């Protein structure tokens, strides 16, 4: 066995290096291999027992099912032309006004994030918006940034809006009614404040007019079937959330049923659709679960628990603001998925409830709007842009994030504090 003192040094060092490599992607190696490799290295060095690693992987089963279902539906909607149709409708609805188009794209991104998760907005909606914007021959950046920022700003409207929500509350997801009561007003304020900040930041670009006419896109029968299926799936998930049931299995089963009906109706090959799903994302999340449980086994939660208990001694409003902003900024150092896992474990071990828990949740979801390293959705958005021949520098994102994130986070936390007092 490795000496305990050495393990206490080596384990966090390996985890930190793997997360940094995941964010930097040296030599273009995908994020999943750095995380999965790091998890395997922890097991090989016996820094985490094999049985504990297996338990950590199994612990994420609800998240894996949720992600699989959402990715399957997003790819199905893409294949059936739903996103292309929605994007074309938005451009034509703008009637030549860039500012109106900006609002419409923001509204579409909000709806997609709420009901299909922020990853769908980042991965699938982004290329569709870019394709139509290029046809309109206008600067694409304002509308592409919408896909990145609204993916986080609207990601706590519902439990299904962000996989991080399942991670933070993986041991006790609040019922839908209590969720809406706690996060409804903060979500509205987050969405509105992010829109206002972006509208101001891109004010010069949005003064332009759209000179090119975009041809209408007809939604095929398969696309209409997918929309109906999505509506039914959302109803199922809202019912499951209202009954305080896990969301992963209903999401995956609903997605499989909708996909099967669509494939039979259109006589399509499901294997092609399954190949388009980013299965590496599931492996990435599993690796993060292993890393976080390894850190927990070395006493990491004792530090975060002590800090959260200290925050409880502050006045409720001050404590919520301190916790929310600290967690929000910390996302951008380690990414919100591992931070969400640690935050969820800390909340459980410290027996924290109410306003501080809500502040942690808001910080995990909204904090990533500060930089490109903040969330998995933002990283996927960046990769989607690179596939289309575009690249957004860290500094360009940070310039917008320094304006949008603090304003929206303060507004959302203010809404949470207000709701806690009612």
N, C-alpha and C positions, 0 to 999 in steps of 0.2 A: 504493500500500500504506500502511496505517496505521503510524505510528511504533511501534516495538516497546515503548517505555516506556509509551505511551498504551494499547496493547493489553493490557499486563500489568495496568493499572489497570481498564480498561473491561470486560474479559472477566469477571473474578471478580465485579465489581459487578453486571453483568447477570444472571449465574447466581444470585447471592445474592438479588437482588430478585425474580427469577422464582420461586425456591423459597419465599420469604416470601409472595408473592402466591398461590402454590399452596396454602399452608397456611391463609392468612387468607380466601381466596375473596371478595374485595371484590365487592359488588353481586351476589353469588351466582353469579358466573361460574365454571364448572367448572374443576377443577385442570388438566385436559388442555390447555386453551387458553392458560393462562399458561406452561406448560412448552413446548408446541409453538410458541407465539409467540416465546418466548425463543430456542429453537433456530433458528427462521427468522431472527430478528434477528441472531444470531451469524453465520449464513451471509451475510446481506445486507451486514453490515459487514465481511465477510471476516476475521472473527476466527477462523474455522475454515474451511479450504479445502473446497470442495464435495465433492471426492473423499474427504477424510477424514470428512466428515459422512456420506456414503453408506456408507463402510466401518463407521462407528460404528453406523448403523442395521442393516446386515447382520450385525454382530457379535451382535446380540440375537435372531437368528432362533430359536434354541433356546428362549429365554424366551417369545417370542411364541407359538410352537407349544404350549408347555406351558400358558400362560395360556389360550389359546383352547380347548384340550381340557378343562381343568379348569372353565372358566366354562360351557362347553357341557353338561358332565355335571351341574354344579350346577343349572343351569336345568332340565335334563331331570328331575332328581330332584325339583325343586320342582314342576314341572308335573304330574308323576305322583303327587304327594302323599306322597312319601317323608318329607320333613321334617315335615310335619304329623302323619303317623302316628307318627314317632319321638317328637315332642314330646308327643303325647297319651299314648303309652305311658309316658313318663317321669312325667308328672303323675299318671296312675292308679297307677303303681308306687310313688309316694311315700306312698300310703295316708294322706293327711291331714297328713303331716309336712313342714313347710317345709325343715327341715334335710336330710331324706332326698331331697326334690325337688332341693335345691341340689346334692347329691352326684350325683344321676342326670343333671342337666343338665350338670354339669361333665364327667362321664364321656362323655356324648354329644358335647359340644363337643371333647373330646380325640380321640375316634375320628374325627370329621369332619375335624378339623385334620390328623391324621396321614395320612389316606388321600385327602382331597379338597382339601387345602391350607387355609391360614388365611384366605384370601379367601372361601372358601365358608362358613366358620364365621361370618365377619363379615357377609357380604352376604345369605346365604340362610337360615342357621339362625336368625339374630337375629329376623327378622319372624315366623318360625314359632313360636319360643319365646314371643315377646311375645303372639301371638294366643291361645295356650293359657293363658298366665299371666293374661291379662285375663279369660278364662272362669273361671279359678279364683278370681278376685277377691282377689288378694294383691299386695303391693308388687312391682313388676317389676324394680326396679333391681338387686338382688343377682344375679338370673339373667341380666339383660342384660349386666352387667359380666363375668359368666362368659364370655360369647361374645367379649368384647373381649380379656380377659387370657389365656384359655386358647389363643386363636388365635395368640398369640406364645409362650406358655410351652411349648406342645407342637409348635412349628414346626420343631424340628430333630431330631425322632425319626427321620424318613426324609428323603432328599434331596427327595422330592416334596411335603413338608409345607409348603414356603414357596418362592415364586419367588425370594426373596432368596438361597436356598441355591444356585440355579443361577447367580445373578449373581456371588456371591463366588467360586465355583469354576468359572466359565464356561470356563476354559482347562484344567481338569483335575479333574473330579468324582471323588472317591475311590470305589473299588469299594464295594458294599453292605456286605461283611463288615468292611472297615476303617472304614466310616462308623459302623456299629453298635458296633464296639469303642470308637471314640473318643467317640461321642455318646450311646450307650445309657444309661449310668449318669447322666451330666449331665442328660439329658432327663427321666429318672424323678425326679431330685431337683428339677428345675425345676418339673415338674408338681405334685409333692407340696408343695413350699414355697409355690407360688402358691396352691394350694388352702387350705393352713393359714392363710396371711395373709388371704385373702378370707373364710374361715370366721370368723376372729376379728373382722375389720372389720365384718361384717354380723351379728354374733352376736345382736343384739337383734331384727332382722327375722326371723331364722331360728328364733326361739323360738315363733313363731306357728303356728297350725294352719290347714289348708286346709278351710274350711267348705263350699265349693261342690263338688259332684260334676261331673267333666268326662266327657262322653259319649265312649265309645270311637270311634276312627276306624279304619275298615277299610281295609287296604292293598289297592288295586286290583291287577288282574293286571299292568297296566303298571308299577306300582311294584315288584312282585316281580321283573319282568323287569329293571328298572333295577338292583335290588340284586344280582342275579346278574351282570349286566354289569359292575357296579362291582367285584365280587370278582375277576372275570376280568381286568379292567384293572389292578387292583392287582398281581395275579400277574405280568402282562406287565411292568409297571414295575419290580417287584422283580428280575425276571430281567434286564432291561436294565441296571439299576443294578449288579447282581452281576457282569455282564460288562463293566462300565465303559463303557457306551454312553451317548450323549446321551439325555436323557429327553423332550425336546420332541416329536420326531416320533412316538415310540411313544404318547405321551399323546394327541396330536391324532388319530392314526389310530384308536386304540382308541375314543376318544370318538365319532368319526364313524361307526364300525361299530355301536356300541351305539345311537347315536341313530337311524341308518337302520333298524335292526331294530325299535326301539321305534315309530318313525313308521309303518312298514309294518304292524306288528301292530295298532296303535291307529287306523290310518288318519287320522293327524293331519297338519296342514300344517306342514312344517319351517320355513317362513319366519317364522311367528309365534314360534317358539323362537329363531331366529337374531336376530330384532329385540330380544329381551330381553337378549342378551349385551351387556356393556359394552365395545364396541369401542374406546371412547375410552381405556380402560385400556392397550390395546396402543400407541396413539399416545402416551400419557403416558410409557410405558416407553421407547419409541423416542426421544422428546425428551430424556429423562434420559441415555440412552446418548450422544447428541450432545453434551450439555452436559459430561458427564464427560470425553469424549475431547477436547473443547476445552480443558478445564482441564489435562488431561494434556499436551497439546501446548505449554502455557505453563509446564510444569515443576512442576505441582502434586505429582506423585508424588515428586519429589526431596525435598520437605519431609516427606511422610508416610513415605517410605522411610528417611530419616535418623532419624526418631523411632522407627521399628520396629527399626532396627539398634541404637539406644540401648537399647531395651527388652530386646534379646537379651543385653546385657551384664549385666543383673540376674540374680539367681538364677532358675531356671525358674519356681518357684511365685510369686515376687514379680512377675516379668515378666508372667506370665499374668494375675494379678489386676489389675495396672496397665493392661495392654492391654484386658482385658475390660471393666473399668469405664469407661475412657476412651471406648472405642468405644460402649459402652452408653449413656452420657450424650450423646455426640455425635449419636447417632441422632435425639434429640429436638430438635436444633438444625437439622438439614438433611434429616431423613427417612431411613429405612434403605435405600431403593432407591439413591439417589445415593451414600450412604455405602458401601453394599455394593459398588457398582461401583468406587469409589475404593479400597476395602479389597482387592478382588480384584486390581486392577492393582498395588497396593503389594506384596502377597504375592508376586505373580509376579516383579516387578522386583527385589525384595530377596531372592528365592530363600529365603523363609522356609518352614519345614515344621514339622510336629509340634505341640507344645503351644501355641505362640504363634498358629499358624494356627487351631487349634481355639478358642482364646480369642477371636480376632477373630470367628469364626463365631457363637459363643454371644452375644457382645456385640451383633452385628448383629440377631440374631433375638429376643433376650430384652430388650434395652435399651429397645425401644419401649413396654414396659409402664409406663414412667414417666409419659408424658403423651400427650395425644391427637394430637400432631404426630409421634409416633415412627415410625409405619409406615403404609403404604398401607392395610393391613387395618383399622387402627384408624380411619383417616379414612373408609373405606367403611362401617364400623360406625356411626360418628357420622351419616353421611348417611342410612343405613338407618333410624336412630331418628328423624331429622327428618321423614322421609316418613311416619312413624307418629304424628307430632304430639308427639314427646318430644325433649327437648334435655338433654344432659349438659354442665354447665359445665366449663371448663378446670380450675377449682379443685377441683371435686368429683372429677374423674378424678385430678388430681395428689395429692390427699389419700390416695387409695388407692394410687396408683403409688409414692409415697414410702415406703410400707410394703412393698408386694408386690415391686417390682422389685429393690431392693438385696438383700433376703433370698434371693429365687430366683436372682439372678445370682451371689451369693456361693456358694450351694449348688451350682449348676451348674459354676462354675469350680473349686470344690473337688473335685467329682467328676471333672472333666477332669484336674486335677493328679494325683489318685489313680490314674486309669487310665494316665496317662503313666508312672507309676513302676512299674507292674506289668509 
